[in-house]
Amino acid sequence: MRWVVATPAAEDAWTNGAISAPTKSEEPLFTSDGYEEVIRKLTNGLRGLRIWRDEWKIPTASAISQARTRLGHQVMADLFDRVCVPIANRTTVGAWYQQWRVMAIDGTVIDVQDTDDNAARFGHSSPGKHNQNAYPQIRIVTLVECGTHASVAAEFDGIATSERALTTRLSYAFTPDMIVLADRGFYSYDLFHTATENGAALLWRISDTLDLPVPQKHPDGSFRSEPLPKRMRAAVKLGRTTTDIDSHRIPVRVIEHMVKGRGPTQTIRLITTLLDYMHAQAESLAALYQQRWEQELVFDEIKTHQMSRTRLLRSRTPDLVKQEIWSLLITHYATQVFITEAADELGSDPGPVLLHQGHQHHPQPGSQPGCLFPLHP
């Protein structure tokens, strides 16, 4: 707990008694268990090592819920921001494209408990219609290091908030040492422009129907182009010019390649801010884009292997929902750190290691309470 009290929100929580026992961020380790069983598993190993007070009693579920409420979500948000940073080093297999750290953005939706407060704050998909979702839902977008599956930035909000809006909030995390991959649902002129502002390289899929000029073709099959806002594209088509059009041009290269083996052959259309076709050839960028799927695997790891079988968050208030999401992300990040460190020592790619292998060995309760032993007494 030494680091947790280093933030103002955590200092307040400590002063108010919200941080006093391991009852907060650890519950995503055992999402199918009740509160009391989670604490039993976490503390029994400490008691066996004689470093835990014998007179300490496991709190009731109600006491734990009240402590979570006193803690609030900001402590966990601060912890995520402070701790969850890119973890690949230069020798991590599959984490780099030339000098750039390979990152991807994607979004998913998570169901939350159907309470009046949650419904009012987060909303339902298709509200008022016959196909309205049974539970309120949160939409979340994360920035993931593809080679390690580490989530290093996240934004979430009610279901009515679009992935593009969340990505705009998230773009502060794009840095010059990154190349950020994104699927075609994310592209808009405004969002792409925003994503370039911090100097990150971009490789995004775009719609086949987006009208782009072809002023220059390159020997590798790519071509140079300059996306414009929709209103300016329309003006150019009509032969009109505007005085500020040049300041709105975004220089990009466009790469088109065929993908086979997924049913009908598809044409994938990508745009990138890497303009030097000699340094970053079209074929290598087309291959690189396939790593975007690593981001989708991260959501599978969290929702299928880390969350309970219902894939439903347990928290019944909006503040605790936020706290639970940050805890899920932090727990997943910690697991990826262990996997990456082990893979680095072996000189292997951490990607193929399945997350559930890291969770399936948690002790189960038997004649004695389950226990989780610390690495160092």
Secondary structure, 3 states (H helix, E strand, C coil): CCCHHHCHHHHHHHHCCCCCCCCCCCHHHHCCCCHHHHHHHHHHHHHHCCCCCCCCCCCCHHHHHHHHHHHCCHHHHHHHHHHCCCCCCCCCCCCEECCEEEEEEEEEEEECCCCHHHHHHHCCCCCCCCCCCCCCEEEEEEEEECCCCEEEEEEEEECCCCHHHHHHHHHHHCCCCEEEEECHHHCCHHHHHHHCCCCCEEEEECCCCCCCCCCEECCCCCEEECCCCHHHHHHHHCCCCCCCHHHHCCCEEEEEEEECCCCCCEEEEEEECCCCCCCCCHHHHHHHHHHHHHHHHHHHHHHHHHCCCCCECCCCCHHHHHHHHHHHHHHHHHHHHHHHHHHHHHCCCCCCCCCHHHHCCCCCCCCCCCCCCCCCC
